[in-house]
């Protein structure tokens, strides 16, 4: 038997703890830069327009730090695994586009709308792909789970609807909350809701999980 080619080699995977840090780190820095912009003045200060209000200083500093942190997280992920999962890439593109608009136009609405847009994109991609017979959720989860087709279909519908619900919630809260409270929702509330939703899917996952033993029964 010939040795496997490089294309057949299993992908390197990030350590789960490091993966969590790379996902949560930019959000924590976003929150910290908004509440303590002076800490990041050396990094972001030269980029800020002159004579802006303290509120805009916080908004623009937090936005710039988020953009830098997201790119740094992507770079670390690529250096360690030599590939990039689709969700972080799409998220990073959205952060850069809407972050740049926020920075140039000095309008916080753009970075707030980013969350709505990205969630709608994910929801539409999952449900739209399912409508055309394509299961995209296994790609999103980067093969960390092994489910039968019925399980993937049910989970895809649930995650698609969850993303749309999260987008709707963001639209409500970005108008109802102050900027500082919205930042808390963005940094911690979204994460908490996502974890709760993911954990609530455990019964479905266990029901449709393909056990390793099942793959070897016929050998």
Protein Blocks (a to p, Z undefined) as FASTA:
>chain_A
ZZddfklpccddddfklmmmmmmmmmmmmmmmmmmmmlmmmmmmmmpcghiafklmmmmm
mmmmmmmmmmmmmmmmmmmnopacfklmmmmmmmmmmmmmmmmnopaklmmmmmmmmmmm
mmmmmmmmmmnopafklmmnnopaccdfklmmmmmmmmmmmmmmmmmmmmmmmmmpcfkl
mmmmmmmmmmmmmmmmmmmmmmmmmmmpccfklmmmmZZ
